[in-house]
Amino acid sequence: MANREQTGKAAASKAAKVLRDPGASKAAKSAAASTLTQRGTQLEQTGKAAASAAAKVLGDPKSTPAQKSAAASALTQRANRK
């Protein structure tokens, strides 16, 4: 089932902040990149690797609020499973 979620302006801004952060983990940057890919389109969906990276970010207590926001946005855009 297709997921029709899009990245909003606030989530895109936080994702861009994560990508510019030299201290951000590879997983955080992967989730942020996935989030930005879905800005302004309903055609893109978060892939399995990016979803896994996003889950790692959400579970990491060292992740910043911006990193967690980008990861959460990426996960909401994962294809719906039945």
PADREN-48482 format. One record per residue: residue number from 1; y, x, z of N, C-alpha, C in turn. Coordinates in steps of 0.2 Angstrom, whole numbers. Atoms other than C-alpha are relative to their C-alpha. Example, Ala and Ser with C-alpha at 12.3 -4.5 7.8 and 13.67 -1.06 7.14 Angstrom:
% PADREN-48482
r drentor->1	n.y->-6	n.x->4	n.z->0	ca.y->-22	ca.x->62	ca.z->39	c.y->6	c.x->4	c.z->0;
r drentor->2	n.y->-6	n.x->-4	n.z->-1	ca.y->-5	ca.x->68	ca.z->36	c.y->5	c.x->-4	c.z->3;
% end
This chain:
% PADREN-48482
r drentor->1	n.y->-6	n.x->4	n.z->0	ca.y->0	ca.x->0	ca.z->0	c.y->6	c.x->4	c.z->0;
r drentor->2	n.y->-6	n.x->-4	n.z->1	ca.y->17	ca.x->7	ca.z->-5	c.y->4	c.x->-1	c.z->6;
r drentor->3	n.y->-5	n.x->0	n.z->-6	ca.y->30	ca.x->11	ca.z->9	c.y->6	c.x->0	c.z->-3;
r drentor->4	n.y->-6	n.x->0	n.z->3	ca.y->47	ca.x->6	ca.z->4	c.y->6	c.x->3	c.z->4;
r drentor->5	n.y->-5	n.x->-3	n.z->-5	ca.y->56	ca.x->16	ca.z->18	c.y->5	c.x->5	c.z->-4;
r drentor->6	n.y->-4	n.x->-5	n.z->3	ca.y->71	ca.x->27	ca.z->13	c.y->3	c.x->3	c.z->6;
r drentor->7	n.y->-4	n.x->-4	n.z->-5	ca.y->80	ca.x->41	ca.z->23	c.y->7	c.x->-3	c.z->0;
r drentor->8	n.y->-7	n.x->2	n.z->-1	ca.y->96	ca.x->35	ca.z->30	c.y->5	c.x->6	c.z->1;
r drentor->9	n.y->-5	n.x->-5	n.z->0	ca.y->112	ca.x->44	ca.z->31	c.y->0	c.x->5	c.z->6;
r drentor->10	n.y->1	n.x->-4	n.z->-6	ca.y->110	ca.x->50	ca.z->49	c.y->-6	c.x->4	c.z->0;
r drentor->11	n.y->7	n.x->-4	n.z->0	ca.y->92	ca.x->55	ca.z->47	c.y->1	c.x->6	c.z->-5;
r drentor->12	n.y->-1	n.x->-5	n.z->5	ca.y->97	ca.x->65	ca.z->31	c.y->5	c.x->6	c.z->3;
r drentor->13	n.y->-4	n.x->-5	n.z->-3	ca.y->111	ca.x->74	ca.z->41	c.y->-3	c.x->4	c.z->5;
r drentor->14	n.y->3	n.x->-4	n.z->-5	ca.y->100	ca.x->79	ca.z->55	c.y->-5	c.x->4	c.z->-4;
r drentor->15	n.y->4	n.x->-4	n.z->4	ca.y->87	ca.x->85	ca.z->42	c.y->3	c.x->6	c.z->-3;
r drentor->16	n.y->-4	n.x->-6	n.z->3	ca.y->100	ca.x->96	ca.z->33	c.y->1	c.x->5	c.z->6;
r drentor->17	n.y->-2	n.x->-5	n.z->-5	ca.y->105	ca.x->103	ca.z->50	c.y->-7	c.x->4	c.z->2;
r drentor->18	n.y->7	n.x->-4	n.z->-1	ca.y->86	ca.x->108	ca.z->53	c.y->-1	c.x->5	c.z->-5;
r drentor->19	n.y->1	n.x->-5	n.z->6	ca.y->85	ca.x->116	ca.z->36	c.y->5	c.x->6	c.z->1;
r drentor->20	n.y->-4	n.x->-6	n.z->-1	ca.y->100	ca.x->127	ca.z->40	c.y->-1	c.x->4	c.z->6;
r drentor->21	n.y->1	n.x->-4	n.z->-6	ca.y->94	ca.x->132	ca.z->57	c.y->-5	c.x->5	c.z->0;
r drentor->22	n.y->4	n.x->-5	n.z->0	ca.y->87	ca.x->149	ca.z->57	c.y->-6	c.x->0	c.z->5;
r drentor->23	n.y->5	n.x->0	n.z->-6	ca.y->77	ca.x->146	ca.z->73	c.y->-5	c.x->-6	c.z->-1;
r drentor->24	n.y->5	n.x->6	n.z->1	ca.y->68	ca.x->130	ca.z->66	c.y->-7	c.x->3	c.z->-2;
r drentor->25	n.y->7	n.x->-1	n.z->2	ca.y->49	ca.x->131	ca.z->64	c.y->-1	c.x->-2	c.z->-7;
r drentor->26	n.y->3	n.x->2	n.z->7	ca.y->40	ca.x->130	ca.z->48	c.y->-1	c.x->-7	c.z->-1;
r drentor->27	n.y->1	n.x->7	n.z->0	ca.y->34	ca.x->113	ca.z->53	c.y->6	c.x->-4	c.z->0;
r drentor->28	n.y->-6	n.x->4	n.z->0	ca.y->51	ca.x->107	ca.z->57	c.y->4	c.x->0	c.z->-7;
r drentor->29	n.y->-3	n.x->0	n.z->7	ca.y->58	ca.x->113	ca.z->40	c.y->-4	c.x->-4	c.z->-5;
r drentor->30	n.y->4	n.x->4	n.z->5	ca.y->43	ca.x->105	ca.z->31	c.y->2	c.x->-7	c.z->1;
r drentor->31	n.y->-2	n.x->7	n.z->-1	ca.y->47	ca.x->88	ca.z->39	c.y->7	c.x->-1	c.z->-2;
r drentor->32	n.y->-7	n.x->1	n.z->2	ca.y->65	ca.x->90	ca.z->36	c.y->1	c.x->-1	c.z->-8;
r drentor->33	n.y->0	n.x->0	n.z->7	ca.y->62	ca.x->94	ca.z->18	c.y->-2	c.x->-7	c.z->-3;
r drentor->34	n.y->3	n.x->6	n.z->2	ca.y->51	ca.x->79	ca.z->16	c.y->5	c.x->-6	c.z->1;
r drentor->35	n.y->-5	n.x->5	n.z->-1	ca.y->64	ca.x->68	ca.z->24	c.y->6	c.x->0	c.z->-5;
r drentor->36	n.y->-6	n.x->0	n.z->5	ca.y->78	ca.x->74	ca.z->12	c.y->-2	c.x->-2	c.z->-7;
r drentor->37	n.y->2	n.x->1	n.z->7	ca.y->67	ca.x->72	ca.z->-3	c.y->0	c.x->-8	c.z->-1;
r drentor->38	n.y->0	n.x->7	n.z->0	ca.y->66	ca.x->53	ca.z->1	c.y->7	c.x->-3	c.z->1;
r drentor->39	n.y->-7	n.x->3	n.z->-1	ca.y->85	ca.x->51	ca.z->3	c.y->2	c.x->-3	c.z->-7;
r drentor->40	n.y->-3	n.x->3	n.z->6	ca.y->91	ca.x->38	ca.z->-10	c.y->-6	c.x->-3	c.z->-5;
r drentor->41	n.y->5	n.x->2	n.z->4	ca.y->74	ca.x->34	ca.z->-17	c.y->-6	c.x->-4	c.z->4;
r drentor->42	n.y->6	n.x->3	n.z->-3	ca.y->59	ca.x->23	ca.z->-13	c.y->-6	c.x->2	c.z->-4;
r drentor->43	n.y->5	n.x->-2	n.z->4	ca.y->48	ca.x->32	ca.z->-25	c.y->-4	c.x->5	c.z->3;
r drentor->44	n.y->3	n.x->-6	n.z->-4	ca.y->44	ca.x->47	ca.z->-14	c.y->-3	c.x->-2	c.z->7;
r drentor->45	n.y->3	n.x->1	n.z->-7	ca.y->32	ca.x->46	ca.z->1	c.y->-2	c.x->7	c.z->3;
r drentor->46	n.y->2	n.x->-6	n.z->-4	ca.y->28	ca.x->59	ca.z->14	c.y->-8	c.x->1	c.z->-1;
r drentor->47	n.y->7	n.x->-2	n.z->2	ca.y->12	ca.x->68	ca.z->9	c.y->-4	c.x->2	c.z->7;
r drentor->48	n.y->5	n.x->-1	n.z->-6	ca.y->-3	ca.x->73	ca.z->21	c.y->3	c.x->6	c.z->3;
r drentor->49	n.y->-2	n.x->-6	n.z->-3	ca.y->3	ca.x->91	ca.z->24	c.y->7	c.x->-1	c.z->4;
r drentor->50	n.y->-6	n.x->1	n.z->-3	ca.y->21	ca.x->86	ca.z->28	c.y->-1	c.x->-5	c.z->6;
r drentor->51	n.y->1	n.x->4	n.z->-5	ca.y->15	ca.x->72	ca.z->39	c.y->-3	c.x->3	c.z->6;
r drentor->52	n.y->3	n.x->-4	n.z->-6	ca.y->4	ca.x->84	ca.z->49	c.y->5	c.x->4	c.z->3;
r drentor->53	n.y->-5	n.x->-5	n.z->-3	ca.y->19	ca.x->96	ca.z->51	c.y->5	c.x->-4	c.z->4;
r drentor->54	n.y->-5	n.x->5	n.z->-4	ca.y->30	ca.x->81	ca.z->57	c.y->-4	c.x->-2	c.z->7;
r drentor->55	n.y->3	n.x->2	n.z->-7	ca.y->17	ca.x->76	ca.z->70	c.y->0	c.x->6	c.z->5;
r drentor->56	n.y->-1	n.x->-6	n.z->-4	ca.y->17	ca.x->94	ca.z->76	c.y->6	c.x->1	c.z->3;
r drentor->57	n.y->-6	n.x->0	n.z->-3	ca.y->35	ca.x->94	ca.z->78	c.y->1	c.x->-5	c.z->6;
r drentor->58	n.y->-1	n.x->5	n.z->-5	ca.y->35	ca.x->78	ca.z->88	c.y->-4	c.x->1	c.z->6;
r drentor->59	n.y->4	n.x->-2	n.z->-5	ca.y->22	ca.x->85	ca.z->99	c.y->2	c.x->6	c.z->4;
r drentor->60	n.y->-2	n.x->-6	n.z->-2	ca.y->31	ca.x->101	ca.z->102	c.y->6	c.x->-1	c.z->5;
r drentor->61	n.y->-5	n.x->1	n.z->-4	ca.y->41	ca.x->101	ca.z->118	c.y->7	c.x->4	c.z->-1;
r drentor->62	n.y->-5	n.x->-5	n.z->2	ca.y->52	ca.x->115	ca.z->111	c.y->5	c.x->-3	c.z->-6;
r drentor->63	n.y->-4	n.x->3	n.z->6	ca.y->58	ca.x->104	ca.z->96	c.y->6	c.x->-3	c.z->3;
r drentor->64	n.y->-6	n.x->3	n.z->-1	ca.y->76	ca.x->99	ca.z->96	c.y->0	c.x->-7	c.z->-2;
r drentor->65	n.y->-1	n.x->7	n.z->2	ca.y->82	ca.x->81	ca.z->95	c.y->1	c.x->-1	c.z->-8;
r drentor->66	n.y->-1	n.x->1	n.z->8	ca.y->87	ca.x->84	ca.z->76	c.y->-7	c.x->1	c.z->-3;
r drentor->67	n.y->6	n.x->-1	n.z->3	ca.y->70	ca.x->91	ca.z->72	c.y->-5	c.x->-6	c.z->1;
r drentor->68	n.y->5	n.x->6	n.z->-2	ca.y->61	ca.x->76	ca.z->81	c.y->3	c.x->-6	c.z->-5;
r drentor->69	n.y->-3	n.x->6	n.z->4	ca.y->73	ca.x->64	ca.z->71	c.y->-3	c.x->1	c.z->-7;
r drentor->70	n.y->2	n.x->-1	n.z->7	ca.y->69	ca.x->72	ca.z->54	c.y->-8	c.x->-1	c.z->0;
r drentor->71	n.y->7	n.x->1	n.z->0	ca.y->50	ca.x->72	ca.z->59	c.y->-2	c.x->-7	c.z->0;
r drentor->72	n.y->2	n.x->7	n.z->-1	ca.y->50	ca.x->54	ca.z->64	c.y->2	c.x->-4	c.z->-7;
r drentor->73	n.y->-2	n.x->3	n.z->6	ca.y->59	ca.x->49	ca.z->48	c.y->-5	c.x->2	c.z->-5;
r drentor->74	n.y->6	n.x->-2	n.z->4	ca.y->46	ca.x->59	ca.z->38	c.y->-6	c.x->-5	c.z->1;
r drentor->75	n.y->6	n.x->3	n.z->-2	ca.y->32	ca.x->50	ca.z->47	c.y->1	c.x->-8	c.z->-2;
r drentor->76	n.y->-1	n.x->7	n.z->2	ca.y->40	ca.x->32	ca.z->44	c.y->-1	c.x->-1	c.z->-8;
r drentor->77	n.y->0	n.x->1	n.z->8	ca.y->39	ca.x->36	ca.z->25	c.y->-7	c.x->2	c.z->-2;
r drentor->78	n.y->6	n.x->-1	n.z->2	ca.y->21	ca.x->40	ca.z->25	c.y->-3	c.x->-6	c.z->-3;
r drentor->79	n.y->3	n.x->6	n.z->3	ca.y->10	ca.x->29	ca.z->14	c.y->-4	c.x->-4	c.z->6;
r drentor->80	n.y->3	n.x->4	n.z->-5	ca.y->4	ca.x->14	ca.z->24	c.y->-8	c.x->0	c.z->-1;
r drentor->81	n.y->8	n.x->-1	n.z->0	ca.y->-15	ca.x->15	ca.z->28	c.y->-3	c.x->-7	c.z->2;
r drentor->82	n.y->4	n.x->6	n.z->-2	ca.y->-27	ca.x->0	ca.z->29	c.y->-7	c.x->2	c.z->2;
% end
